[in-house]
C-alpha cells in the first residue's frame, strides 16, 4: 500500500513538472488516501500484535 502511495506521489511530481495540474492534483489526492489507509492498517496491525502477546 505504501508502495502505491509513493508511485502516485512520483506521478504527481512528474505531472506537475510538465504542467499537468489536474492530473497532478488527482494523483496527490490518491496518494494521500492510500497513505492514510496504510497508516491506519499499520497501527491496527501493531496494536493487534501487542494484544496477541499478552
C-alpha positions in Angstrom: 0.0 0.0 0.0 2.8 2.4 0.8 4.5 1.5 -2.5 1.4 2.6 -4.4 1.2 5.8 -2.4 4.8 6.6 -3.4 4.1 5.7 -7.0 1.2 8.1 -7.2 3.3 10.8 -5.5 6.0 10.4 -8.1 3.4 10.5 -10.9 2.1 13.7 -9.3 5.5 15.3 -9.2 6.3 14.4 -12.8 2.8 15.7 -14.0 3.4 18.9 -12.1 6.8 19.4 -13.7 5.3 19.0 -17.2 2.4 21.4 -16.3 -0.5 19.0 -16.0 -2.1 20.5 -12.9 -5.3 18.5 -12.9 -3.6 15.2 -13.2 -1.1 16.2 -10.5 -3.8 17.2 -8.1 -5.7 13.9 -8.7 -2.5 11.8 -8.2 -1.7 13.7 -4.9 -5.2 13.1 -3.7 -5.0 9.4 -4.4 -1.5 9.3 -2.7 -2.9 10.9 0.4 -5.8 8.5 0.6 -3.5 5.5 0.2 -1.1 6.8 2.8 -3.8 7.2 5.3 -5.1 3.7 4.7 -1.6 2.4 5.1 -1.1 4.3 8.3 -4.4 3.0 9.8 -3.6 -0.6 8.8 -0.1 -0.4 10.1 -1.3 1.0 13.5 -4.0 -1.7 13.7 -1.5 -4.4 12.9 0.9 -3.1 15.6 -1.8 -3.0 18.2 -3.1 -6.4 17.3 0.5 -7.7 17.7 0.8 -6.2 21.1 -2.6 -7.6 22.3 -1.8 -11.0 21.0 1.4 -11.3 23.0 -0.4 -10.7 26.4 
